[in-house]
Amino acid sequence: MASCVCRDLQPSQSLKREMCALGEDCSLQPVTIAMSFVYFEKLALQGRLNKHNRKLVSAACILLAPKISSDFKQREVKHLIDKLEEHFRIGRRELMKIEFTILVALEMALYIPESKVLPHYRRLVQQQPL
């Protein structure tokens, strides 16, 4: 299984670094983490992020990505939600509520063209130790 090295992301991307660290902790593939970055950036470009919701939004993006990219089992989803609650200090109810809001904001378009995911994926994977 490939993993990414989060420490080499630019300092201005601390939230992405946190997303990556959590993804690694939950054994998510780099492509899945890259997908969560794309969702997050799309929401940022739509002006849907603010100081109060950015951690919640990033957690929901991390939750959505593995649901699309792989056949996540129920216990793996539960484990991921537990880790998201712990890491981002958010409530499960808040997370579930915003997940649907994000789906609507992304117009249910969770399958992302490879061209959008690839730059993030390359950056994550090229930092891997040999």
Backbone bond lengths (Angstrom), bond angles and torsions (degrees), N, CA, C in turn:
res aa  C-N    CA-C-N  psi(-1)  N-CA   C-N-CA  omega(-1)  CA-C   N-CA-C  phi
1 M - - - 1.447 - - 1.521 108.79 -
2 A 1.316 116.60 130.57 1.460 121.26 178.36 1.514 109.46 -77.23
3 S 1.302 115.70 149.60 1.452 120.06 174.59 1.518 107.51 -133.63
4 C 1.315 115.79 168.09 1.448 119.10 179.16 1.518 108.93 -116.77
5 V 1.280 115.74 162.92 1.444 120.89 177.61 1.519 107.21 -112.05
6 C 1.301 115.93 111.17 1.464 121.53 -172.12 1.514 113.66 -76.32
7 R 1.290 117.76 -28.31 1.465 120.01 -171.62 1.521 113.35 -62.72
8 D 1.322 117.92 -18.17 1.448 120.10 -176.27 1.529 114.11 -91.24
9 L 1.331 117.53 3.45 1.464 119.46 173.81 1.521 107.93 -70.67
10 Q 1.314 116.98 155.05 1.456 121.04 -179.17 1.534 110.12 -61.55
11 P 1.339 117.02 145.07 1.460 120.56 -178.81 1.528 113.33 -56.34
12 S 1.331 117.97 -30.49 1.463 120.88 -179.49 1.522 111.75 -70.08
13 Q 1.301 116.41 -8.12 1.458 120.57 -177.92 1.527 110.65 -107.94
14 S 1.326 117.01 44.88 1.461 120.39 -175.61 1.527 112.62 -61.97
15 L 1.311 117.50 -35.15 1.462 119.08 179.38 1.531 110.79 -68.60
16 K 1.313 117.39 -38.93 1.467 120.18 175.19 1.523 110.25 -64.40
17 R 1.314 116.58 -36.21 1.459 120.73 177.57 1.536 109.51 -62.18
18 E 1.322 116.26 -41.95 1.470 120.44 177.12 1.528 110.81 -64.63
19 M 1.330 116.27 -41.62 1.467 120.14 178.47 1.528 110.11 -61.08
20 C 1.322 115.75 -42.98 1.457 120.97 -179.08 1.524 110.68 -65.40
21 A 1.315 117.08 -44.81 1.469 121.02 179.85 1.523 110.69 -60.06
22 L 1.310 116.57 -43.09 1.460 119.43 178.63 1.526 110.82 -66.53
23 G 1.319 116.57 -40.04 1.462 120.18 177.37 1.511 111.81 -60.14
24 E 1.327 115.97 -42.72 1.466 119.96 177.49 1.517 110.73 -64.20
25 D 1.325 116.34 -43.17 1.463 121.64 -179.76 1.530 111.47 -59.91
26 C 1.319 116.00 -31.36 1.468 121.28 -179.74 1.530 112.03 -97.80
27 S 1.323 117.52 11.14 1.470 124.11 178.10 1.522 113.76 59.69
28 L 1.325 116.17 37.35 1.461 119.70 175.43 1.521 109.06 -79.62
29 Q 1.310 116.78 146.12 1.456 122.60 177.30 1.531 109.51 -69.71
30 P 1.322 118.15 149.44 1.469 120.34 177.42 1.528 113.06 -55.14
31 V 1.320 117.93 -35.90 1.467 119.91 179.25 1.532 110.53 -64.02
32 T 1.310 117.32 -33.88 1.467 121.08 178.36 1.522 110.28 -69.76
33 I 1.316 116.53 -41.75 1.468 120.28 177.19 1.529 109.35 -64.03
34 A 1.329 116.45 -41.20 1.471 120.82 177.85 1.527 110.55 -60.09
35 M 1.331 117.25 -40.89 1.471 120.36 177.64 1.524 110.77 -61.75
36 S 1.319 116.91 -41.04 1.472 119.48 179.87 1.528 110.25 -64.38
37 F 1.344 117.50 -34.90 1.465 121.08 175.86 1.530 110.48 -62.34
38 V 1.328 117.09 -42.76 1.467 120.87 -178.79 1.528 109.84 -63.63
39 Y 1.335 117.11 -45.73 1.472 119.77 177.48 1.523 109.83 -57.10
40 F 1.328 116.22 -46.99 1.454 121.88 -177.35 1.530 110.78 -60.97
41 E 1.332 116.71 -45.20 1.458 120.08 179.66 1.521 112.37 -65.18
42 K 1.326 116.93 -38.57 1.468 119.76 177.37 1.524 110.26 -60.03
43 L 1.319 116.76 -43.11 1.463 120.97 179.47 1.524 110.95 -66.86
44 A 1.325 116.58 -37.15 1.469 120.17 177.65 1.528 110.24 -64.30
45 L 1.337 116.48 -43.12 1.461 120.24 179.22 1.528 112.30 -65.10
46 Q 1.313 116.33 -27.28 1.467 120.45 176.98 1.531 111.70 -79.98
47 G 1.320 117.14 -4.93 1.459 121.33 -179.95 1.521 113.19 76.82
48 R 1.307 117.57 26.01 1.461 121.59 -176.86 1.522 114.28 -93.18
49 L 1.318 116.85 -0.55 1.463 120.52 -179.76 1.510 110.32 -102.08
50 N 1.314 114.83 143.90 1.456 121.00 171.22 1.529 108.00 -146.63
51 K 1.284 116.04 176.55 1.460 120.88 -176.19 1.528 112.08 -57.89
52 H 1.313 116.42 -32.57 1.461 120.90 -174.23 1.528 114.22 -83.80
53 N 1.322 118.03 -25.28 1.468 118.55 -174.56 1.527 114.16 -113.68
54 R 1.303 118.86 -2.45 1.461 119.86 -171.14 1.525 113.78 -63.38
55 K 1.332 118.22 -36.90 1.467 119.67 177.61 1.525 110.81 -70.35
56 L 1.304 116.36 -39.69 1.458 120.76 178.16 1.526 110.73 -64.24
57 V 1.326 116.40 -43.30 1.465 121.23 178.62 1.528 110.33 -64.54
58 S 1.316 117.38 -44.24 1.470 119.38 -179.99 1.526 110.67 -63.86
59 A 1.326 117.78 -38.22 1.465 121.06 177.31 1.525 110.90 -63.49
60 A 1.313 116.64 -41.85 1.472 120.25 179.45 1.531 110.54 -66.08
61 C 1.315 117.75 -36.06 1.466 120.72 177.23 1.529 110.21 -64.24
62 I 1.321 116.21 -40.79 1.464 120.28 177.21 1.524 110.66 -65.45
63 L 1.298 117.79 -35.07 1.467 121.56 178.96 1.523 111.72 -70.54
64 L 1.313 117.34 -38.11 1.466 120.90 -177.92 1.528 112.97 -72.39
65 A 1.312 117.35 -40.18 1.468 121.01 -173.73 1.532 114.09 -56.74
66 P 1.332 120.49 -49.17 1.473 118.15 -179.44 1.526 113.53 -69.46
67 K 1.299 116.68 -21.74 1.471 119.37 177.20 1.528 110.04 -67.61
68 I 1.311 116.61 -29.53 1.460 121.46 -179.31 1.525 111.39 -91.44
69 S 1.318 117.02 -39.80 1.465 120.38 -171.84 1.523 114.85 -82.86
70 S 1.316 118.25 -16.06 1.459 118.97 -177.17 1.523 110.93 -150.88
71 D 1.317 114.56 177.08 1.458 119.79 178.36 1.528 108.85 -95.62
72 F 1.292 115.58 71.95 1.456 121.99 179.74 1.519 109.99 -60.92
73 K 1.301 116.37 134.11 1.465 120.95 176.09 1.520 108.71 -87.93
74 Q 1.317 116.72 157.92 1.459 121.56 -174.89 1.533 111.78 -56.60
75 R 1.332 117.63 -43.19 1.469 118.70 -178.34 1.525 111.39 -67.58
76 E 1.345 117.07 -29.95 1.463 119.98 176.82 1.520 110.65 -69.59
77 V 1.314 116.88 -37.47 1.469 120.90 176.86 1.524 109.31 -64.85
78 K 1.312 116.40 -44.03 1.469 120.48 178.69 1.525 110.66 -60.53
79 H 1.330 116.22 -43.49 1.468 120.63 178.52 1.530 110.24 -61.78
80 L 1.333 116.93 -43.82 1.458 121.34 179.04 1.529 110.53 -61.98
81 I 1.309 117.27 -44.51 1.473 120.71 179.34 1.528 110.13 -62.13
82 D 1.331 116.85 -43.28 1.471 120.36 177.64 1.525 110.62 -58.64
83 K 1.334 116.93 -44.46 1.460 121.39 179.84 1.530 111.46 -65.85
84 L 1.338 116.78 -40.16 1.467 120.69 178.06 1.522 110.60 -62.01
85 E 1.327 116.78 -44.77 1.473 120.91 178.01 1.526 110.81 -58.36
86 E 1.315 115.09 -46.42 1.460 121.00 -177.52 1.528 111.70 -68.05
87 H 1.306 116.70 -48.73 1.460 121.52 -174.08 1.533 112.89 -69.17
88 F 1.328 116.48 -46.40 1.463 120.52 -176.34 1.530 113.33 -94.87
89 R 1.336 115.65 -1.96 1.478 121.74 -179.61 1.528 111.49 53.93
90 I 1.325 114.36 55.23 1.466 121.25 179.78 1.524 108.53 -124.73
91 G 1.324 115.56 162.89 1.455 121.00 178.96 1.524 111.90 -91.47
92 R 1.307 114.68 147.57 1.471 121.51 179.10 1.528 110.96 -59.65
93 R 1.309 116.82 -42.19 1.476 119.80 -179.61 1.523 111.54 -63.37
94 E 1.326 115.65 -42.96 1.469 119.51 177.33 1.527 110.46 -60.04
95 L 1.324 115.62 -42.74 1.455 121.35 -178.74 1.525 111.38 -62.87
96 M 1.314 116.60 -45.34 1.464 120.52 -179.38 1.533 110.99 -66.13
97 K 1.319 115.13 -37.46 1.463 119.99 -179.57 1.536 111.30 -66.78
98 I 1.316 116.51 -45.08 1.471 119.18 -177.58 1.524 111.82 -75.17
99 E 1.327 117.61 -22.55 1.466 119.75 178.80 1.530 110.25 -58.13
100 F 1.308 117.89 -44.25 1.460 120.67 179.26 1.529 110.94 -68.56
101 T 1.313 116.58 -39.91 1.466 121.11 177.65 1.527 110.42 -58.39
102 I 1.312 116.18 -40.74 1.470 120.97 179.22 1.523 110.82 -68.88
103 L 1.320 116.79 -40.38 1.469 119.80 176.70 1.524 110.47 -56.73
104 V 1.316 115.99 -43.10 1.467 120.76 179.29 1.532 109.70 -66.94
105 A 1.332 117.06 -45.11 1.468 120.47 -179.47 1.530 111.62 -61.66
106 L 1.321 116.29 -33.97 1.469 120.17 178.34 1.524 111.44 -87.37
107 E 1.315 115.85 6.53 1.466 123.16 179.39 1.522 111.66 55.42
108 M 1.341 115.29 37.24 1.467 123.42 179.10 1.524 112.41 58.97
109 A 1.315 117.85 12.86 1.465 122.31 -177.49 1.532 109.41 -90.19
110 L 1.313 116.62 75.43 1.457 120.89 -177.81 1.524 113.15 -91.00
111 Y 1.317 117.09 -16.60 1.459 119.39 173.24 1.517 106.89 -82.26
112 I 1.307 115.50 117.05 1.456 121.33 -172.05 1.524 109.18 -106.60
113 P 1.327 117.11 138.66 1.476 119.21 176.16 1.528 110.13 -58.04
114 E 1.310 114.71 143.15 1.464 121.29 -179.85 1.526 111.43 -54.13
115 S 1.317 116.92 -35.54 1.460 120.88 -177.98 1.533 112.70 -62.39
116 K 1.321 117.44 -25.18 1.469 121.32 179.18 1.531 111.40 -84.26
117 V 1.326 116.88 -32.11 1.463 122.08 -176.37 1.527 111.10 -85.31
118 L 1.325 116.30 -35.13 1.458 121.75 -172.25 1.531 115.00 -55.08
119 P 1.336 120.28 -43.78 1.472 118.45 -179.95 1.539 112.61 -60.24
120 H 1.311 116.69 -41.55 1.467 120.54 178.42 1.525 110.28 -67.00
121 Y 1.317 114.99 -44.09 1.463 120.52 -179.71 1.527 111.00 -59.79
122 R 1.305 116.45 -47.12 1.475 120.49 -179.80 1.520 111.32 -60.07
123 R 1.319 115.90 -43.78 1.462 120.21 -179.75 1.519 110.70 -62.25
124 L 1.321 116.96 -41.20 1.457 120.77 179.61 1.524 112.09 -67.77
125 V 1.325 116.03 -45.92 1.460 120.63 -174.69 1.518 112.71 -74.47
126 Q 1.322 118.38 -35.23 1.464 119.74 -177.48 1.526 112.02 -67.87
127 Q 1.308 117.40 -13.85 1.460 121.52 178.38 1.523 112.74 -87.93
128 Q 1.334 116.51 -2.89 1.465 121.33 -177.63 1.518 111.75 -64.27
129 P 1.321 116.46 144.03 1.461 118.48 171.95 1.532 109.40 -70.08
130 L 1.306 117.66 149.03 1.463 121.80 -178.81 1.478 112.93 -76.19
